[in-house]
Amino acid sequence: MKTLTEMLPDVDQLSEEDQAGLIAHLLSKLRGAPLGPDNEELARREAEVDAGTAEFISFDQLRKSVGR
């Protein structure tokens, strides 16, 4: 089995899409890793939408906020 140091050059050669897939795979294997909102968070957000208190942004605003 290769060590992490031995694998890094291969990882660097992966496409951006494959690197993202590798990251998702590794995160799914870590206990306690943040994998997204839990059911409580989803229920809270849905209640905000239903109540009309949620603030919506456009896709362009989202892209700008994450620096793309």
C-alpha positions in Angstrom: 0.0 0.0 0.0 1.3 3.5 -0.9 1.8 6.1 1.8 0.1 9.5 1.6 3.4 11.1 0.4 3.7 8.6 -2.4 0.1 9.2 -3.5 0.1 13.0 -3.6 1.8 13.3 -7.0 -0.9 11.0 -8.4 -3.7 13.0 -6.7 -2.2 16.2 -8.2 -2.6 14.7 -11.6 -6.4 14.1 -11.2 -8.9 16.3 -12.9 -10.7 18.8 -10.7 -13.8 16.7 -10.9 -11.9 13.6 -9.8 -10.3 15.5 -7.0 -13.7 16.7 -5.8 -14.9 13.1 -5.9 -11.9 11.9 -3.9 -12.5 14.6 -1.3 -16.2 13.6 -1.0 -15.2 10.0 -0.6 -12.6 10.8 2.1 -15.0 13.0 4.0 -17.7 10.3 4.0 -15.2 8.0 5.8 -14.5 10.4 8.6 -16.6 10.2 11.7 -18.2 13.5 12.6 -17.2 15.2 9.3 -19.7 17.9 8.2 -21.5 16.4 5.3 -24.3 19.0 5.0 -27.3 20.2 6.9 -29.0 17.7 9.3 -32.7 17.1 9.5 -33.1 19.8 12.2 -31.4 22.4 10.0 -33.5 21.4 7.0 -36.7 21.6 9.0 -35.7 25.1 10.3 -35.0 26.4 6.8 -38.2 24.9 5.4 -40.2 26.6 8.2 -38.5 29.9 7.3 -39.6 29.5 3.7 -43.1 28.6 4.7 -43.3 31.6 7.1 -42.0 33.9 4.4 -39.0 35.0 6.6 -36.3 33.3 4.5 -34.0 35.6 2.5 -33.5 34.4 -1.0 -30.5 35.3 -3.2 -29.8 34.8 -6.9 -27.4 32.3 -8.3 -25.1 35.2 -9.2 -25.2 36.5 -5.7 -24.3 33.0 -4.4 -21.4 32.7 -6.8 -20.0 36.1 -5.7 -20.3 35.2 -2.1 -18.2 32.1 -2.6 -15.6 33.9 -4.7 -16.3 32.5 -8.1 
